[in-house]
Amino acid sequence: MAELRFCEPTELYNILNQTSKVSRLAEPNYLCLLDVRCKRQYDESHVITARRVKKKEKQYLIPESVDLECVRYCIVYDSNTSSLELRVRRDDDEEEEEEERGVKDDEENNELLPGPAVEFGQILIHLTRQPVYILRGGYECFSGLYHFFRTQKIIWMPQELDAFQPYPVEIIPGKIFLGKFSQACNARIHKDLKIKAHVNISMEATPYFVGDGDKLLHVKIEDSSDSNLFSSFRHICHFMELHLQLRSVILVFSSRGISRSSAAVVAFLMHYNEETLKRAWAHVKKCKDNMRPNRGLVAQLLEWEKIIHGEYITDITDPIY
């Protein structure tokens, strides 16, 4: 039997924005996102790609179109569940009906039950191999943070998922994002994420913050194992640290957002949190599963670790990448 875990809003955001050659949402067994709110709430808006879980005679129905045993991420959300504990609640459908009839809330209508997402999740753990995740804070929290992922669209065709344009992944919630060059040139992404500063680690220039050295740090290096990013680590860290103090949202990017920019973010986390290379690497890997700095950059990160901690801590033979 699988286990029930919480999923933070930033984790779901990053899961929705993973890519290979195209968005991973196009993979049939990648994500099963389930909405257990009432039909009215679901129809008003829901998270992109979410399926509504239906009920029959007050019993949840298992979606038939999903092979739950093979799904990598199975995530359930309701309106606002933030605890796996029992709480006073009423069924969403009953509450909606009573509101329409003008029935007031009283103790007789309430009982101690798990939140709807937890209740359904407890059913799903008997049907899956991977953990079942409950979205902490539910739809209200997630849609408040990522309003641009709200939709009324119910059916997604495979070609639509192939064409879905992911956002940069979130490294530090609401503060640091990691992306690629095309995302750094996208006006909608800048507006939605409120980007105020760029760390550009590529040869190309974007149209944003041109001539403004306070908001743009452009480190021009090739995507090669011979390129020297090490000499810029300290400058990158100080630039990003300053903008965190100014509460600016930072986008770090390179051509594909896989190697050079990933190495820069790892270096920053090592500096900012005084972390080991292994721990900082694991955090970025969790946020962006296809990150892969080249071997030359890995060697430079090891040298950076020695400067921060005074010694090598991460074993070069340890398969961290």
C-alpha positions in Angstrom: 0.0 0.0 0.0 1.3 3.5 -0.9 1.4 6.4 1.6 -0.3 9.7 1.8 1.9 12.8 1.7 1.4 16.6 1.4 2.4 18.4 -1.7 3.4 22.1 -1.4 2.0 24.5 -4.0 5.5 25.2 -5.3 5.9 21.4 -5.9 2.8 21.2 -8.0 3.8 24.3 -9.9 7.2 22.7 -10.7 5.6 19.3 -11.6 3.3 21.2 -14.1 6.4 22.8 -15.7 8.7 19.9 -16.3 9.9 19.3 -19.8 11.8 16.8 -21.9 11.7 17.7 -25.6 8.1 18.9 -24.9 6.0 19.4 -21.8 5.9 16.3 -19.6 2.2 16.8 -19.2 1.9 15.1 -22.6 3.1 11.8 -21.1 0.0 9.8 -20.2 1.5 8.3 -17.0 3.2 11.4 -15.7 0.6 13.3 -13.7 -2.9 12.5 -12.5 -4.4 15.7 -11.0 -7.7 15.2 -9.3 -10.2 17.8 -8.1 -12.7 16.7 -5.4 -14.6 19.9 -5.1 -18.2 20.2 -6.1 -19.2 20.6 -9.8 -20.1 24.3 -9.4 -16.6 25.1 -8.1 -14.9 22.9 -10.7 -16.8 24.5 -13.5 -16.0 28.0 -12.3 -12.3 27.3 -12.5 -9.7 24.6 -11.7 -6.0 23.9 -12.1 -5.0 23.1 -15.7 -5.3 19.4 -16.6 -7.3 18.6 -13.4 -10.1 16.0 -13.6 -13.1 16.3 -11.5 -13.8 13.3 -9.2 -17.5 12.4 -9.3 -19.7 10.9 -6.7 -22.5 8.4 -6.8 -24.7 7.9 -3.8 -22.1 9.9 -1.7 -19.3 7.5 -2.8 -16.3 8.7 -4.7 -15.9 7.2 -8.2 -12.4 6.2 -9.3 -11.5 7.7 -12.7 -11.6 4.9 -15.3 -9.4 6.6 -17.9 -6.3 6.6 -15.6 -4.0 3.6 -14.9 -3.2 4.6 -11.3 -0.6 1.9 -10.8 1.6 3.5 -13.4 1.1 7.2 -12.7 4.3 9.0 -11.4 2.4 11.7 -9.6 -1.1 11.4 -8.3 -2.2 14.6 -6.6 -5.6 15.4 -5.1 -6.9 18.8 -4.0 -10.1 20.2 -2.6 -10.8 23.8 -1.6 -8.4 24.4 1.3 -7.3 21.3 3.2 -4.1 22.0 5.1 -4.1 19.1 7.5 -4.3 15.3 7.4 -6.2 15.4 10.7 -9.9 15.2 11.3 -11.8 18.4 11.2 -15.4 19.7 11.2 -16.7 19.7 7.7 -19.7 19.0 5.6 -19.9 17.5 2.1 -19.4 20.2 -0.6 -22.5 19.1 -2.5 -24.6 19.1 0.6 -23.3 22.5 1.6 -24.1 23.9 -1.8 -27.6 22.5 -1.7 -28.2 23.9 1.8 -26.9 27.4 0.8 -29.4 27.4 -2.0 -32.2 26.5 0.4 -31.0 29.0 3.0 -30.2 26.4 5.6 -27.9 27.8 8.3 -24.8 26.1 9.5 -25.2 24.4 13.0 -23.6 21.7 15.0 -26.1 19.1 13.9 -25.0 19.5 10.3 -21.3 19.1 11.1 -19.2 16.1 12.0 -15.5 15.3 12.4 -14.2 14.0 9.1 -11.0 14.2 7.1 -11.0 16.9 4.4 -12.4 15.7 1.0 -8.9 15.5 -0.5 -7.6 13.4 2.3 -10.7 11.2 2.3 -10.3 10.4 -1.4 -6.5 10.1 -1.0 -7.0 7.4 1.6 -9.0 5.4 -1.0 -6.3 5.9 -3.7 -3.4 4.7 -1.6 -4.8 1.2 -2.0 -4.7 1.5 -5.8 -1.3 3.1 -6.5 2.4 2.2 -6.2 3.7 5.7 -5.8 2.7 8.0 -2.9 -0.6 9.9 -3.2 -0.1 13.6 -2.7 -2.6 16.1 -1.1 -2.1 19.7 -2.2 -1.6 21.7 0.9 -4.0 24.6 1.1 -6.0 23.2 -1.8 -7.2 25.2 -4.8 -7.6 28.4 -2.9 -4.0 28.6 -2.0 -2.6 27.3 -5.3 -4.8 29.6 -7.4 -3.9 32.6 -5.2 -0.2 32.0 -5.9 -0.4 30.9 -9.5 -3.6 32.5 -10.9 -2.3 32.0 -14.5 -2.8 28.2 -14.1 -6.6 28.6 -13.5 -8.8 27.4 -16.3 -12.3 26.3 -17.2 -11.0 23.9 -19.9 -12.0 20.3 -19.2 -10.7 18.2 -22.2 -7.1 18.5 -23.2 -6.1 16.9 -26.6 -2.6 15.3 -26.9 -1.5 17.9 -29.4 -2.5 20.7 -27.0 -0.4 19.2 -24.2 2.5 18.8 -26.7 2.2 22.5 -27.4 1.9 23.6 -23.8 4.5 26.2 -23.0 5.9 25.6 -19.5 7.0 28.4 -17.1 10.4 28.6 -15.5 10.7 26.3 -12.4 10.6 27.8 -8.9 13.8 27.4 -6.9 13.0 29.6 -3.9 9.2 30.2 -3.8 8.3 33.7 -5.2 11.9 34.7 -5.3 14.2 32.7 -7.7 13.2 31.0 -10.9 15.3 28.9 -13.3 14.5 28.8 -17.0 15.6 29.0 -20.6 16.3 31.8 -23.0 12.9 31.7 -24.7 11.1 32.0 -21.4 13.3 35.0 -20.5 12.0 36.7 -23.7 8.4 36.0 -23.0 6.5 39.1 -21.8 3.6 37.0 -20.4 6.0 35.1 -18.1 7.6 38.3 -16.9 4.2 39.7 -16.0 2.8 36.5 -14.4 5.9 35.9 -12.3 6.7 39.6 -11.7 10.3 39.1 -12.8 12.4 42.2 -11.8 16.0 40.9 -12.5 17.8 38.6 -14.9 20.9 36.5 -14.5 21.7 35.6 -18.2 24.3 32.9 -18.6 24.5 32.6 -22.3 26.0 34.3 -25.3 22.7 35.8 -26.5 21.1 39.0 -25.2 17.4 39.4 -24.3 15.4 42.6 -24.9 14.9 43.1 -21.1 16.9 45.3 -18.8 19.3 46.3 -21.6 21.8 48.8 -20.3 20.5 48.5 -16.7 23.4 46.9 -14.8 21.4 47.0 -11.6 18.8 44.5 -13.0 20.8 42.5 -15.5 23.9 40.4 -14.9 25.0 38.9 -18.2 27.7 36.3 -18.0 28.8 35.5 -21.5 30.2 31.9 -21.7 29.7 29.1 -24.2 27.9 25.9 -23.4 31.2 23.9 -23.1 33.0 21.9 -20.5 36.0 24.2 -21.1 34.0 27.3 -20.2 34.9 29.1 -16.9 31.9 30.0 -14.8 33.8 29.6 -11.5 35.3 33.1 -11.7 31.8 34.5 -11.9 30.3 32.6 -9.0 31.0 35.2 -6.4 29.6 38.0 -8.6 26.5 36.0 -9.4 25.9 35.2 -5.7 26.3 38.8 -4.6 24.0 40.1 -7.4 21.2 37.6 -6.5 21.7 38.2 -2.7 21.2 41.9 -3.3 18.0 41.4 -5.2 16.6 39.1 -2.6 17.2 41.9 -0.1 15.3 44.3 -2.5 12.5 41.7 -2.7 13.0 41.4 -6.5 12.0 38.3 -8.3 15.0 36.8 -10.2 15.1 34.7 -13.3 18.3 32.8 -13.9 18.5 31.3 -17.4 20.7 30.0 -20.2 19.9 28.7 -23.7 18.1 25.6 -22.6 18.1 26.1 -18.8 19.8 22.8 -18.2 23.6 23.2 -17.7 25.1 26.7 -17.2 22.1 28.3 -15.4 21.5 25.2 -13.3 25.2 25.3 -12.2 24.8 29.0 -11.3 21.7 28.3 -9.2 23.5 25.4 -7.4 26.4 27.7 -6.7 24.1 30.3 -5.3 22.3 27.9 -3.0 25.7 26.6 -1.7 26.7 30.2 -0.9 23.3 31.5 0.4 22.5 28.5 2.6 26.0 27.4 3.3 25.0 24.0 1.8 27.1 21.2 0.4 27.2 20.6 -3.3 25.3 17.4 -2.9 22.4 19.0 -1.0 22.1 22.1 -3.2 22.2 19.8 -6.3 19.4 17.6 -4.9 17.2 20.7 -4.3 17.7 22.0 -7.9 17.2 18.5 -9.3 13.9 18.2 -7.4 12.7 21.4 -8.9 14.0 20.7 -12.5 14.4 17.0 -13.2 16.4 17.4 -16.4 19.0 19.8 -15.0 22.5 18.5 -15.9 25.6 20.8 -15.6 28.4 19.4 -17.8 31.4 17.8 -16.2 33.5 20.9 -16.4 30.9 22.8 -14.4 30.6 20.0 -11.8 34.4 20.3 -11.2 34.1 24.0 -10.8 31.2 23.5 -8.3 33.5 21.2 -6.3 36.1 23.9 -6.1 33.4 26.4 -5.0 32.4 23.9 -2.3 36.0 23.9 -1.0 36.0 27.7 -0.9 32.8 27.9 1.1 33.5 25.0 3.5 37.3 25.0 3.5 37.4 21.4 2.2 35.9 19.0 -0.3 32.8 17.5 1.2 31.1 15.9 -1.8 32.9 12.8 -3.1 33.7 13.2 -6.8 32.8 9.5 -7.2 29.4 10.0 -5.6 26.8 9.8 -8.4 25.1 13.1 -7.8 24.4 13.6 -11.4 
